[in-house]
Amino acid sequence: MHSIVDAYSRFPKADCGYCGNPSCITALRRHCSGEMPLDQCIFFRTGALDPQSIRCPPATESSGVPGISYINPCPSDAHAVTVEVSLASGEHAKHGYYDMVTLDRILGGHVPSLKVSPSLGMARIELEGRSIMAFGEGRILIRRALDEEDALLQLSRAMRQLWAAVN
């Protein structure tokens, strides 16, 4: 069976954004869910990487409602956990869950662990070795959590920092 870690090991890991995604792991996950063809990535389009080498893991059930998906292990640390949380249903996410412009104006520069990019529609929080990325449509990605309990604690901490941006 193929895992997301196996597929990610064959990705460029450049996080360049040319494909329209904030990171290569996001691009991979969008590709595996059928939302993005690999030729959107400049590395696959130019032939620098072979698209045939990417084997996505079996699809998981997605109800399209808010919820939590666990991906274990974390792509960047096999001993950690990555958690993706969808805070908004598909319909609400289309109009935006977080307003990153407001978040940047209220908290940008005042919270050292928080970096906001309104142009990308995302915020990144670095806390104690964990990386938390929040996206405008209501997704939160927590990387390098110690375990499931730690991931939920980090989610709680991130939600408290992002409260000002909820639409």
TIGU-738680 format. One line per 8 residues: number of its first residue (from 0); their letters; for each residue x, y, z of N, C-alpha, C. Coordinates in steps of 0.1 Angstrom, whole numbers. Layout:
<recs>
NUM = A = X Y Z X Y Z X Y Z | ...
</recs>
This chain:
<recs>
0 = MHSIVDAY = 8 -12 0 0 0 0 9 12 0 | 5 22 -7 12 35 -8 7 45 3 | 16 52 8 12 62 18 15 76 13 | 10 86 20 12 100 16 27 103 18 | 34 97 27 48 99 29 56 94 17 | 52 83 12 59 77 0 57 87 -12 | 45 91 -14 42 100 -25 50 113 -23 | 50 119 -11 56 131 -8 71 131 -10
8 = SRFPKADC = 77 119 -8 92 117 -10 95 119 -25 | 86 118 -34 88 120 -48 84 134 -53 | 80 142 -44 76 156 -47 88 165 -46 | 88 177 -53 99 186 -52 102 192 -39 | 92 194 -30 94 199 -17 100 214 -17 | 97 221 -28 102 234 -30 92 245 -24 | 80 241 -22 70 251 -17 70 264 -24 | 72 264 -37 73 276 -45 60 284 -47
16 = GYCGNPSC = 49 277 -47 36 283 -49 32 285 -64 | 41 281 -73 37 283 -88 24 275 -91 | 21 265 -84 9 257 -88 -3 263 -81 | -2 273 -73 -13 279 -66 -16 274 -52 | -7 265 -47 -8 260 -34 2 266 -25 | 0 267 -12 9 272 -3 21 263 0 | 20 250 -3 31 241 -1 29 229 -10 | 40 221 -11 40 209 -19 31 198 -13
24 = ITALRRHC = 30 198 1 22 188 7 7 191 4 | 3 204 3 -10 208 0 -13 204 -15 | -3 206 -24 -5 202 -38 -7 187 -39 | 1 180 -32 0 165 -32 -14 161 -27 | -18 166 -16 -31 162 -11 -42 166 -20 | -41 178 -27 -51 182 -37 -51 172 -49 | -39 168 -53 -38 159 -64 -44 146 -61 | -41 140 -49 -46 127 -45 -61 128 -43
32 = SGEMPLDQ = -67 139 -40 -81 140 -38 -88 143 -52 | -80 144 -63 -86 147 -76 -89 161 -79 | -84 170 -71 -87 185 -73 -76 192 -81 | -64 185 -83 -54 192 -90 -46 182 -99 | -45 185 -112 -36 176 -120 -21 180 -117 | -12 170 -118 2 172 -115 8 182 -125 | 3 184 -136 9 193 -146 7 208 -142 | 0 210 -131 0 224 -125 13 227 -119
40 = CIFFRTGA = 20 217 -114 33 218 -108 44 220 -119 | 52 230 -118 62 233 -128 72 222 -129 | 75 215 -118 85 204 -119 80 192 -127 | 67 189 -126 61 178 -133 59 183 -148 | 54 195 -149 51 200 -163 63 201 -172 | 75 204 -166 87 205 -174 94 192 -176 | 90 182 -169 96 169 -170 107 167 -160 | 110 176 -151 120 175 -141 117 163 -132
48 = LDPQSIRC = 104 161 -129 100 149 -121 90 141 -129 | 89 128 -127 80 119 -134 67 118 -127 | 56 122 -133 43 121 -127 39 107 -124 | 44 97 -132 41 83 -130 46 78 -117 | 56 85 -111 62 80 -98 53 83 -86 | 43 91 -88 34 95 -77 23 85 -76 | 22 78 -65 12 68 -63 4 73 -50 | -8 77 -52 -15 83 -41 -21 71 -32
56 = PPATESSG = -22 74 -19 -28 64 -10 -43 62 -14 | -49 51 -9 -63 49 -12 -71 61 -6 | -81 65 -13 -90 76 -9 -97 73 4 | -99 83 12 -107 81 25 -120 88 23 | -129 84 30 -143 90 29 -143 104 34 | -149 112 27 -150 127 30 -165 131 29 | -171 135 40 -185 139 40 -187 153 35 | -177 161 34 -179 175 30 -183 184 42
64 = VPGISYIN = -184 178 54 -188 186 65 -176 188 74 | -177 198 83 -165 201 92 -161 188 99 | -148 187 101 -143 175 108 -128 175 109 | -123 164 114 -108 162 116 -104 150 109 | -93 151 101 -86 140 94 -73 139 101 | -69 126 104 -56 124 110 -47 118 99 | -35 122 98 -26 117 89 -13 114 97 | -10 101 98 1 97 106 10 88 98
72 = PCPSDAHA = 22 90 97 30 100 104 30 114 96 | 35 123 103 37 137 97 47 135 85 | 44 142 74 54 141 62 68 146 65 | 69 155 74 82 161 77 89 154 89 | 82 146 97 87 139 109 80 127 111 | 85 115 108 78 102 110 74 99 124 | 80 106 134 76 103 148 65 113 153 | 60 121 144 50 131 148 37 129 140
80 = VTVEVSLA = 27 137 144 14 135 138 10 148 131 | 4 147 119 -2 158 112 -17 157 113 | -24 168 116 -38 168 117 -43 179 108 | -53 176 100 -60 186 92 -74 188 97 | -78 200 100 -92 203 105 -99 212 95 | -111 208 92 -120 216 84 -130 222 94 | -130 236 95 -139 242 105 -152 247 98 | -152 247 85 -164 252 78 -169 242 68
88 = SGEHAKHG = -182 242 66 -188 233 55 -184 239 42 | -185 231 31 -181 236 18 -188 249 14 | -200 250 17 -208 262 13 -202 275 20 | -200 274 33 -194 285 41 -180 288 37 | -172 277 34 -158 279 31 -156 287 18 | -166 286 8 -165 293 -4 -165 308 -2 | -171 313 8 -171 327 11 -161 332 21 | -153 322 26 -142 325 35 -146 323 49
96 = YYDMVTLD = -138 316 57 -141 314 71 -132 324 79 | -120 326 75 -111 335 81 -109 347 72 | -108 359 78 -105 371 70 -91 375 74 | -82 371 65 -67 373 68 -63 387 68 | -70 396 60 -67 410 60 -70 416 74 | -81 412 80 -84 417 93 -74 411 104 | -71 398 102 -62 392 111 -48 399 111 | -44 403 99 -31 409 97 -31 423 104
104 = RILGGHVP = -42 430 102 -43 444 108 -44 444 123 | -51 434 128 -53 433 143 -40 428 150 | -35 416 145 -25 409 152 -11 409 145 | -11 412 132 1 411 124 12 420 130 | 24 414 133 35 421 139 35 422 154 | 23 419 160 22 420 175 24 406 182 | 22 395 174 24 382 180 36 376 172 | 47 374 179 59 370 172 58 356 165
112 = SLKVSPSL = 50 347 171 49 334 165 39 333 153 | 32 345 150 22 345 140 27 353 128 | 26 347 116 29 353 103 16 352 95 | 12 363 89 -1 364 82 3 368 67 | -3 361 58 -2 365 44 -16 367 38 | -21 379 38 -34 381 32 -35 377 17 | -24 380 10 -24 377 -4 -25 362 -7 | -19 353 2 -21 339 0 -33 333 8
120 = GMARIELE = -39 342 16 -51 337 24 -47 327 34 | -36 329 41 -32 320 51 -24 327 62 | -24 320 74 -16 324 85 -8 312 90 | 4 315 95 12 304 100 17 308 114 | 15 298 123 19 299 137 30 289 140 | 41 293 146 51 284 150 52 284 165 | 48 272 171 48 271 185 55 259 190 | 66 260 197 73 249 204 76 238 194
128 = GRSIMAFG = 81 242 182 84 231 172 73 226 163 | 61 231 166 49 227 158 46 238 148 | 41 234 137 37 244 127 23 243 124 | 16 254 126 1 254 124 -2 264 113 | -8 260 102 -12 268 91 -27 269 90 | -33 281 90 -47 283 89 -49 290 75 | -59 284 68 -63 289 55 -76 296 55 | -78 306 46 -90 314 46 -103 307 45
136 = EGRILIRR = -103 295 38 -115 288 37 -119 279 49 | -111 280 59 -115 273 72 -107 261 75 | -97 258 67 -88 246 70 -77 250 80 | -73 241 89 -62 243 97 -53 230 96 | -41 232 94 -31 221 92 -21 222 104 | -20 212 112 -11 212 123 -1 201 120 | 12 205 120 23 196 117 32 194 128 | 38 183 130 48 179 140 42 180 154
144 = ALDEEDAL = 29 176 155 24 174 169 29 161 175 | 30 160 188 36 148 194 27 136 193 | 14 139 194 4 128 193 -10 135 191 | -20 127 191 -34 132 188 -38 142 199 | -35 140 211 -39 149 222 -31 162 221 | -18 161 218 -10 173 215 -16 181 203 | -20 174 193 -25 181 181 -38 189 185 | -46 183 193 -59 190 197 -56 202 206
152 = LQLSRAMR = -45 201 214 -41 212 223 -36 223 214 | -28 220 204 -23 230 194 -34 237 186 | -44 229 183 -56 234 176 -63 244 185 | -65 241 197 -71 250 207 -63 263 208 | -50 262 209 -41 274 210 -42 282 198 | -42 276 186 -43 283 173 -57 290 172 | -67 283 176 -81 290 175 -81 302 183 | -75 302 195 -75 314 204 -67 326 197
160 = QLWAAVN = -57 323 190 -49 333 183 -57 338 171 | -65 330 164 -71 334 152 -85 339 154 | -90 340 166 -104 344 169 -108 357 161 | -99 366 160 -102 379 154 -105 378 139 | -102 367 133 -103 366 118 -115 359 114 | -123 353 123 -135 345 119 -145 354 113 | -150 351 101 -161 359 94 -174 356 101
</recs>
